Amino acid sequence: MTQSRVASFSASMVVDTYQAAIETAIDKFLGKISASRELAAAGALDDAEPDAPPDFFQEEMKHLTNDQRREVRRAMGGFSAVMTHALEAHKNNEPLDKSKASFEFAAGDQHTAELLSRYLLYMSLKLKAPNRAQLLRRSLLIVAISDFEVFVGALASAVLEDQPGRIEGADSSFTLRQIKEFGSIEAVSEYVIERKVEDLLRGDIDDWKSWFGKLSVKLEDTTDDWPGFVEMFARRNVLVHNDGKANRHYARKLSAVLPQVAAIKVGTELPVSGEYLDDAWNRLSAAACLVGIGLLLQTRPKVDSRQHVQWLIYRTEILADSGSHKAVLVIASTVLRTSRGRLDRENEISLRRLRWTALRELGHLEEMTREVEGWDFSGLDLLHLHVRDVLLGDVEKACSSIASLLELGRLTRFALRTKALYRPLHGDPRFSDLLRVRAALPGTAERSTDIEAGAMTLAEPADEQLDTPRT
């Protein structure tokens, strides 16, 4: 007879207001990136625009005579040729050829002329603007960079509120009369911090790098591609202030870190592809996690660092399960590299599992296999050993271990269904069988029935040890 288990959950509240402010800022930023991803998924992000004319045009065409329709089609053909030439010239940053940049049409009646005029104006406006996919991606990039600026401001506010001794400058001194006008010391403090944060945000990414550097947090170490990170912010400025076209400031800003930018002509359009936007989301997510936790580790040195690392691991698990594998790879790799052997065994294993899973999901199979096969798993229990079998593709052994872990209550079917680690096993009959819950019928000890996977998620043990959430 199977022993019954009672699921339980507990959450510890953070009492350190500084730590809470940092962690909240990270969570808010990650939440905004997640919302942007959902918006992109729901929107039309196909670069191929529909060819169908606008509704008003299609409706009016039904009421035209055959002669009128022929006139309209001739005009549409001439307009199409002109716009094709104009778009090519724009794409190549070349002047228009006057012989190809105009056409004439003569409508036989006022009705046809009015319809054509309105249609040509509609299409002219549509073709001069970015297509819907490009427009949405540009907007989402601008929002993401702006949200990161808000995040940086929140971190700066938290640091200055917690450590007012870091406030320096002429505007940090006030006369007694000024203090009386503010009404309280707290109001003075809020004003000074607000000014300092505004000054920081008015600077560029190099100013942020310098500011965080004074706190022993290297902003350039929070990304695997610092030049690319800098370029994101420069491209955002170009999108906002120069209609997405490279200008001299863009080239001058990046020439030192990206030599290839020097070859970009002023006026060249800088598009935002789906891949570019996804890379931006991943880089910003990784940077937010690493900068925030880096601040806590550097400014709270007496606090046990394990709790900060565990908090970071749990957020990284969420990023992994949502498919942000590039961010996961940067976070896990950075913490493993910079910890220099100071991680406890459990945290190190979790970070390596996240790194290996990300490598596999990103297609770096040889690197992942080499690392997993070369790592010492001796002395580890089944919960960690089965990870090696899953990653190396030993499905038979992995499923056998998973079955044992389910029986012991060390693993849940929720984890099997949702975690990135197990995705390659989905669809395998042996794994699918493990996702089916066996439940005893009332009044019986041995009879059982299959319940569809997912139907009893809440009844399963909640003490899975692959994650240790702390809110």
N, C-alpha and C positions, 0 to 999 in steps of 0.2 A: 504494500500500500504506500503510495507516494506521500511523503510528509508535506503538510500544508505550510505555506510561508506567508507572512504578512508584509506587504510593501509599505515602505515609509519614506518620507522625504523631509529633509530639514534644510533651512537656509540661514546662513549667518549674516547678520547685518553689519556693514562697515561702520565703525564708530569714529574713525579718523576722517574729519571733514575734508582734509586735503586729499587723502587717498580717494575718498568718495567722489570729489570733484574731478580728479584725473580719470578715474574709471568711467564716470558718467559721460565725460567728454568723448572718450573713445567709443563707448556704446552708442552715443548719439550719432557720431560720424559714421560708424559701421551701419547703423540703421538707415541713414540717409542714402548711403551707397546701395544698400539692399533695395530701398524703395525705387531708386533710379534704375536698377536692373529690372525690376518688375515693370516699370513704366516702359522701358525699352522693349521688353518682351511683348507687352500689350500693344505697342505702337507699330506702325508700318515702317520697318527698317529695311525694306527692299529698295536697292538703288534703282531698280527698273521701274520707272513711273508708268502708270497705266496709259495706254494710247487712246483711250476713249475720249472724245470731245466732251465738253461740259454738258450738263443736263439740258440747259436752255437751248443749246445749239441742236442737240439731237431731237428735241421736241419740235422746234421750228422747221427742221428739215422735212418732217412728215407733211407739212402744209405747203411745201413748194412744188412748183411744176417741174417737169423734167428739164426744161431749158434753164430754169433757175438753179436747179441742182448742179447742172454742168458748169454754170458760171461759178458757183461756190467752189466746186472741186478744182477748177483751174486756178482760182485765187489761192486756195489752200496749198496747191503745189508750188506756186511762186513763193509764198510765204515760207514754206518748209525749206526751200533751197536757200533763201536769204538767212534764215535762222541757223541752218547747218553751217554755213560759212562763218556767221558771227560767233557761234559757239567754238568752232575750231580756232578762230583767231584769238578769242579770249583765252582758251586753254593754252595756246602756245605763246601768249603775251605778244601778239603781232598786230599790226594795224589792219584795218578793214580794207578790202579791195572794193573801191567804189562801184565797179562794174557788177559786182556780185552782191552788193549790200542794199540793193533796192529792187523793187518790181512794181509794175502797174497793173491795175485791173479796172475794168469798166463794168459796172453792174447795170443791167437793163432796166431796173426799177428801184424805187426808193426802199421797198421792203427788203430786197436782197442786199442792197448797199448797207442798210442799217444793221442787218444780221452779221454781215462780213466785218464791218467796222468793230462791232462789239466783240466778235470772236477773235479778231486779230489783236485787239488790245488785251483781251484776257490772256491769250497765249504769249504775247510779248512780256507781260508782267510775270507770268509763270516761269518762262524760260530764263528770264534775267535773274531770278531768285534761285537759291539752292533747292534741290528737290527735297521732298518731305523727309526722306531718310537722312540726308545730309544735314538738313535743318534741325532735326531732332537730336542727332548725334552731337552737333555743335553746341546745342543748348545744354545737353546733358554734361558735356565736358566743362562748359562754363560753370554750371551749377556745382559739379564735383570739386573744381578748384576753389570756388567761392566757399563751399562747405569746409574745405581744408583750412582756409584762412580763418573761418569762424572757430574751427577746432584749435588752431594755434593761439588765437586770442583767448580761448577758454583756458588753455594750459598756462599761458602767461599770467592771466588773472589769478589762477589758483596758486601759482608760485609766489606772486607778489603779495597776495593776501596772507599766505602762510609764512613768508619770510620777508617782512617789510624792510629788513636791512639791505635788501638788494635794490631798493629804490634809490636812485641817484639823480643828480641834475639840478638845475636852477629852479625848476618848478616844484621841487620837493621841499622848499623853504617858504614859510608863510609868516606874515606878521600877526601879532595878536589880534589886530582889527580884522584881518581877513578870516582868521579862525572863528571869530565871533560872528561874522557874516555867514559862514557855513553853518553855524549852529551847534556843531559837535565835532569831536575828533574823528568819529566814524565817517562823517560826511566828507571831511578833508581827505581821509584815507581813500575813500571810494573815488573821489575826484582825481587824485594823483594816480591811482592805479588805472583808471579809465584813460587818462592822458598817456600814460606809459604804454598801454596796450595799443592805443590808436597810433602812436608813433611807430611802434614795432610793425603793425600791419600796413602802415603806409610805405614801409620799406619793401625791398624785394627779397627773394629767397636767399640771397647772400647775407642779408641782414639777419634773417631768421637763423641761418647757419651759425653766424657769429654769436647771436644771443644764446642759443642752445649750447654752443660750445663753452660758454662761460659757466654752464651748469654741468660740464663734463659729459654732455650728450652730443654725439657727432651725428648731425642730421644726414650727412653723406653716407653714413654706415647703415642707414635704415632702408636702403634700396640697393638692388643689385646693379643698377644702371643710373648713376648720378647724372651724367650728361643728359640721358633721356628724361630723367626726373625734372631737371632744370628746363628742358625744352617744352614740357607740358605747360609750365606756367607761362613761358614766353609765347607759346601758341595761343593760350587762352587770352593773353593781352592783345594779340593780333586779331583774334576773332571778335573781341569786344570793341577795339578801337580802330581797326583797319579792314573790316569786312573780310577777315580771313586771308588777307594777302600779306606776304612777307614784306617787311619794311626794313629800313637801315638799322633801326634799334634792335630788331629781332636778330639780324645777321651779326651785329656788333656784340650783342649779349652772348651769343652762342659760339662765336668763332673760336674762342679759347678752349671750350670743352668739346665742341663738335666741329672739327675742321671741314667736314663735308658741307656744312651750312654755307661756307664761303662761296660755294658754287651755285647756290640758289639765287636767282635773279630777284631784285626788288620788284614786287608786283606779282610774283608767283603765288598762286592760290595754294593754301595749306589745308587740304581736306582732313576730315575726321572719319576714318574708316571704322568699321565695326571692331576690327582687331586693335586699332589704336585706342579706341574708347575702353575696350576690355582691359588692355594693358594699363591704362591710366587708373581705372578702378582698382586693379590689383596692387599697383604700386602705392597708391594713396592709402589703401586699407592696411598694407603691411607697414608703411611708414607711421601711420597713426598708432598702431598697436605698439610698435617698437619705441617710438618717441615717448609715448605716455608711460609705458612701463620703465623705460630708461630713466625718465625723470624720477619716478618713485624709488628706483634702486639707488640713484645717485643722491637724492635729497632726503632719503630715509634710510641711511646706511645701517642703523641699529636694528631695523625691523628685519625679521627673518625673511630672506629673499625668496624662500620656497613658496610662500603664499602668493607673491606677485607672479612668479613663474607659473604656478598652477592656474591662476586667474587667466594669464595669457594663453596657456595651453587650451583651456576650455573655449575661449573665443576663437582660437585657431581651429579647433575641432568644428565649430560652427561654420567657419569659412570653408573648411574642407568639404563638409557635407553639402554646402550650397554651390560647390564647383569652383571656388576661387583658388585654384591650385597654385597659380603663380604667386599669390600673396602668401599662401601656406609655405611654399618652398623658401621664400625669402625669410619669413619669420623663423621657421624651424632652423634653417641653415645659419642664420645670424646668431641666434641664441646658443646653438651648439658651438659655433666658432668662437664667440666672445666669452663664453663661460669658462673656458680653459680648464675643464675638468672639475669645476666646482659644483656641478649639478648633482643632486642626489639620484640614485639609481632609477627610481620610478619616473621622475621628470625627464631624465635622459632617454629612457625607453620610449616614453610618449612622444617626445620631439623627434626621435629617429623614425618612429612609425609614421608620423605625419610627413616627415621629409620623404621617406621611401614611397609612401602612397602618392604624394604629389609628383615625384619623379615618374612613377608608373603612369599616372593619369596624363602627364604632359608628354609621354612618349619616350622618355629617357630610360628605356628598359635595360640597356647594357649597364649603365651607371648604377641603377637601382639594384640589379642582380649582383653586380660586383660588390656593392656595399653590404647587402644582406648576407651573402655567402661568406664575406670576410669578417663579419661581426661575431663576437663571442656570445652565444646564447646560453652557454653552460651555466647551470645553477638556477635558471629561470623556471617558473612554473608554467603550467599548461596555458594559462591565459595569455602569456607573452610568447610562448613557443608556437602557438597556432598562427600567430601573425606572420612568422617566417614562412609557414606552409602556404598561407593564402597568397603572400607576395610572390613566392617562387612558383606558384601555379600547381602545387601538389594538391589537387582538389580532393582526392580520396582521403588523404591524411588530414587535410584541413577540416573536412566535413565530419570525420570521426572525432576530432578534437572538439569541434563546435558542439556536437551532440552531447559530449561529456560535460562541457561547460554549461550548456543549457540545463542538464539534469542537476548539476551542482548549484545552479542559481548564480553562476559567475558571469553569465552573458544573457542578454535579452533578445528576443526576436525583433524588438523595436530597433536595436542597434544593428542587427543583421539586415534589416530592410532599409535603413537610412544612412548608415556610415559608408563613406567613400571606399574604405578598405575592402568591403565585401562586394563592390559593384561587379567585378568580373565573374563572380559566382552566380549572379542572377541569371536565371534561365537554365542552369544546370539542374537536372531532375533531382540529384542527390541533395543539393542545397534547397531546392524548392520544397522538398519533403520536410526539411527541418523547420521551414517557416510555418508549417501547419501545426496548430496547437492541439495536443491530445488532452481531452478533459473527461474526467470521470463522471458518469451519469449519477443522478441522485439515488442514494440507497444502495449503491454498488461499490465494490472495492476493486474489481478487476476489469469490468466492461468499460469501454471508452468509445468515444466518437470523434471524428475529425471536425474541427471548427475552422472555418476559412481564416487564412492568415490575416491578422489585423483585428479580428473580432474581439479578442480578449487581451489587447495590449495593456489595458490598465490593470489586469489581474496578474500580470507577470511580475517577477521579482524586480525590485527597483534598485538593487545594490550592485549593479554592473560596475566593474572596476576599470573599464577602459576610459571612462571620464569621471572626474570628481568635481561636479559643478559647485561653484561658490558665487552667490549673487552679491 
